[in-house]
């Protein structure tokens, strides 16, 4: 179970590390979202002097055979020449141009006639400094609603513009026209083409004095930073799934181990109860010895897993009693030599039974050597000191304590101080001094 506990600790550490990383990534992502929002809301400006190649505007005559003509019935008493100009807004930014407009500063006398598909915000300045402003759809207007200076030349609307005046073209927001947004990517340059009809005496209108204002739009997943977050969130998701899977498997494995240990523990208790039942005075003796042995194991520094092994091994230390006659086990008087020889065989019989049970390591050693004495006068092999397995030295102290603290056929139980005196007197002869010291501490701490 220690291994499972260690795995749970590792999983818990990994979980907190994952949460910490996810928290940092989330905070950075929120900052990234804020930065992207600022990026999308920022208006950028391009003029003929700008060097940016992200978004460009080019205004030029369309140049077709029917794209220029002469008009002499304007009612203005002069002949005007018309020309169609193309205004091309190009997006090389590898992301959407979300919104844009172009301001054309007028540097010579001319007339604005028509344009498509957006609207024209016209600014006229009178000699007295008064500014007239109106936004018009030049393809669909009501002359009665026009408030700026204008002239009707037949069916044509002519809006006079003079140096200092300007108009701003606002694109059609209907996506079907392709004016907004202007799509662009690493593999494709997007553009929007607008037609404008201008009149002038010469037929050429200088529209090179412009200001393009635009906003770019990108998602939080665009660019290298977006890719990094995609990788980061994908990695976190995969890591979470892996961690959750390991946790579920670990929990199920732990439940299976607990179930198996419960079954094993039940089987062991049945076995030790069978051995203890042969002698009325030994009822529940093995369980108590197992508990004391586990206390000692923990006291001398064993971890939980090793302490559980000691408990299970101690639980079966007297299993060999099933081969000793009840008459001998329950005899109140002193045992004869033959009877004592029969009793001593329980260590050998117990070890013989348990040596094949690999699932309970040390059980055979506990059964075989728990009657060995530290000075070498015990049985069955007369081992001494450290040659006696640690499990047997532990069980010997626990077994002696339980025997002294309970009634026996040949005597009544000893008082607490008498037991302490017995342990102290036999420390280094019958018992391992270190184990005795540890158990005396346990007696004091737990008021045994």
Secondary structure, DSSP 8 states (H G I E B T S, - for coil): -HHHHHHHHHHHHHHHHHHHHHHHHHHHHHHHHHHHHHHHH--EEEETT----SEEEEEEE---TTSEEEE--SSSSS-EEEEEEEEEEEE-SSSEEEEEEEEEE--S-EEEEEEESSEEEEEEE-TTS-EEEEEE-TTS--GGG--S--EEETTEEEEEE-TT-EEEEE----GGGT-SSB--BTTB-EEEEEEEEEEESSS------EEEEEEEE--TT-HHHHHHHHHHHHHHHHHHHHHHHHHHHHHHHHHHHHHHHHHHHHHHHHHHHHHHTTSGGGTTHHHHHHHHHHHHHHHTT--HHHHHHHHHHHHTTTGGGGGS-HHHHT--S---HHHHHHHHHHHHHHHHHHTT-TTSTTHHHHHHHTT--TTS--SSS---GGGS-HHHHHHHHHHHHHHHTS-BTTB----HHHHHHHHHHTBTTTB-HHHHHHHHHHHHHHT-
